[in-house]
C-alpha cells in the first residue's frame, strides 16, 4: 500500500485535518501489537502512540512520512 500527499486540493485539506486531529487515516490488524511495534521501531518507524490498551483492544499509531497517521491494532 502506498499513501502519499495528494495533489487534489480538497484531499490535502482532509489529510491535514486528520493529522492535526491525531486521527489515523487507516488501521491494520496485527496478531501482536507489541511485537509489531518493536519490529517497526527497529526499522526506524516513528510512533506517535506506543502500544496502548484501550479497553477492548491494544493499539499503536505511527507516522507514514507522507502526512498520514497509521494505526495498528491487535485483533
Backbone as a ProteinNet text record, in pm:
[ID]
protein_1_A
[PRIMARY]
XXXXXXXXXXXXXXXXXXXXXXXXXXXXXXXXXXXXXXXXXXXXXXXXXXXXXXXXXXXXXXXXXXXXXXXXXXX
[TERTIARY]
84.1	0	89.3	54.1	126.3	28.5	55.4	-22.6	73.5	35.7	123.4	41.4	110.1	36.2	-38.4	-158.2	-242.6	-221	-230.1	-223.6	-359	-465.6	-602.1	-628.3	-650.3	-659.4	-756.7	-880.3	-970.3	-915.5	-846	-787	-676.1	-597.4	-492.1	-551.8	-663.5	-731	-776.7	-836.5	-884.4	-767.7	-661.6	-543.5	-483.8	-470	-413.4	-502.7	-634.2	-727	-718.2	-708.2	-692.9	-564.6	-454.2	-325.2	-329	-383	-389.2	-478.6	-579.9	-669.5	-618.1	-500.5	-439.8	-529.4	-598.7	-686.3	-614.9	-594.2	-529.1	-611.3	-540.5	-605.5	-661.6	-589.6	-632.9	-577.5	-624	-579.1	-560.5	-463.2	-433.7	-433	-494.6	-496.9	-365.1	-308.6	-188.5	-215.3	-143.3	-167.2	-109.4	-3.6	60.9	114.8	46.3	85.9	225.8	258.6	389.8	502.6	487.1	590	603.5	489.8	493	551.7	516.2	573.3	725.9	775.1	920.3	987.8	926.7	983.3	990.9	883.2	879.9	974.5	984.7	1079	1221.8	1256.3	1389.9	1415.5	1308.9	1321.1	1321	1307	1312.1	1177.1	1069	935.4	915.6	858.2	833.3	687.4	667.7	532.8	490.8	366.9	310.1	238.8	199.8	135.2	197.4	261.6	317.8	202.7	229.7	122.2	41.5	-88.6	-179.1	-302.7	-338.2	-460.2	-576.1	-670.2	-785.7	-914.8	-899.9	-1016.5	-1050.6	-1085.3	-1123.2	-1014.8	-911.3	-801.8	-675.8	-566.4	-438.6	-409	-366	-336.5	-198.2	-145.7	-27.4	-43.9	9.9	-7.1	129.3	152.9	279.7	257.3	362.3	361.8	413.3	353.4	398.5	496.3	537.5	631	570.2	440.7	372.5	254.8	251.4	144	23.5	41	-69	-29.4	-127.7	-108.9	-171.1	-102.2	-148.2	-158.9	-268.2	-288.5	-275.2	-207.8	-212.2	-289.1	-363	-441.8	-439.6	-448.5	-447.8	-590.2	-614	-749.7	-778.8
-115.8	0	123	219.6	345.7	458.5	533.7	653.7	770.8	869.6	984.1	1111.6	1225	1352	1362	1410.3	1422.2	1556.3	1556.3	1679.1	1748.2	1678.3	1729.4	1812	1942.4	2035.1	1990.7	1949.6	1906.3	1786.4	1696.2	1581	1626.1	1725.7	1778.3	1839.2	1909.9	1970.2	1860.5	1755.4	1642	1572.5	1546.5	1479.8	1562.4	1691.3	1779	1782.2	1787.1	1790.7	1663.1	1548.5	1422.4	1422.2	1463.1	1465.2	1559.6	1678.8	1776.1	1727.6	1647.9	1594	1461.3	1417	1289.3	1169.7	1175.2	1065.8	985.5	855.4	773.9	768	769.8	759	619.8	519.5	380.8	299.4	175.7	87.2	-53.3	-123.1	-260.1	-350.2	-465.8	-564.7	-642.7	-661.6	-743	-842.1	-951.6	-1053.4	-1013.8	-932.2	-891	-748.6	-652.2	-510.9	-486.5	-544.2	-520.5	-571.5	-690.1	-745.4	-662.9	-624.2	-544.6	-406.5	-347.6	-218.7	-230	-331.1	-349.3	-366.9	-447	-471.1	-342.3	-264.1	-140.2	-34.6	-25.7	68.8	36.4	-92	-133.1	-91.6	-79.2	-36.9	114.8	187.1	333.2	401.9	327.6	387.5	472.5	591.3	683.3	670.7	632.5	616.1	740.8	779.8	889.8	835.9	708.1	641.3	504.1	480.8	349.3	252.2	121.4	26.5	67.6	79.2	129.1	41	0.6	-75.9	23.2	8.9	99.5	28.9	-74.3	-142	-271.1	-262.1	-383.1	-430	-351.8	-387	-311.3	-347.2	-279.5	-208.6	-81.3	-4.9	58	99.9	184.7	263.6	385	472.2	523.9	522	572.5	666.7	744.5	836.6	762.9	788.8	720.9	805	918.5	1012.5	1088.1	1069.4	1140	1221.6	1245.2	1326.7	1249	1118.2	1034.6	963.6	936.8	850.7	715.6	608.7	473.3	403.9	337.8	266.1	116	49.3	-95.5	-134.6	-242.6	-286.6	-437.7	-484.9	-628.4	-678.7	-760.9	-802.1	-945.7
0	0	0	-79.6	-85.4	-57.9	47.9	79.9	67.7	-5.7	-24.8	-31.4	-18.7	-26.6	-159.7	-151.9	-270.5	-339.7	-471.2	-547.7	-558	-518.6	-524.7	-398.5	-414.8	-301	-190.6	-220.8	-113.3	-35.3	-103.6	-35.2	59.3	20	108.1	233.6	219.6	336	431.4	376.8	457.6	527.2	451.8	507.2	621.3	602	704.7	828.6	808.6	921.6	1004.2	938.5	1012	1093.3	1031.8	1100.4	1220.8	1202	1311.6	1425.7	1395.3	1498	1554.9	1507.7	1550.8	1520.9	1407.9	1366.4	1257.9	1280.6	1178.2	1049.7	937.9	807.9	786.8	836.5	821.8	937.3	948.5	1055.9	1001.6	1056.7	1017	1138.9	1125	1231.8	1231.9	1349.8	1367.6	1480	1481.1	1583.6	1719.1	1718.9	1843.9	1828	1884.7	1870.2	1925	2039.3	2099.1	2009.1	1953.4	1864.2	1737.5	1679.4	1556.5	1583.9	1696.4	1737.5	1745.6	1817.3	1831.7	1696.5	1609	1476.1	1394.7	1398	1321	1377.5	1509.4	1571	1526.8	1522.9	1477.6	1333.2	1254.2	1114.6	1099.5	1211.3	1206.8	1201.1	1217.6	1214.8	1340.3	1322.6	1433.8	1477.8	1602	1656.6	1732.9	1717.2	1795.2	1918.1	1913.1	2025.9	2041.8	2155.3	2184.6	2210.4	2213.7	2241.4	2365.2	2345	2447.5	2454.7	2576.2	2597.8	2602	2509.7	2504.6	2546.3	2625.9	2680.2	2610.1	2482.9	2410.4	2314.6	2298.2	2207.4	2247.3	2184.5	2202.4	2071	2077.2	1956.2	1965.8	1852	1841.9	1712.4	1708.8	1591.8	1548.9	1417	1363.7	1247.1	1216.7	1103.8	981	864.9	742.9	659.9	707.4	642.2	524.7	499.1	389.8	441	572.8	628.1	676.6	697.3	745.4	874	957.4	1072.5	1040.5	1079.1	1055.3	1192.2	1213.8	1341.5	1317.8	1411.1	1413.9	1538.9	1528.3	1644.2	1651.9	1772.8	1795.7	1783.6	1683.9	1655	1676.3
[MASK]
+++++++++++++++++++++++++++++++++++++++++++++++++++++++++++++++++++++++++++

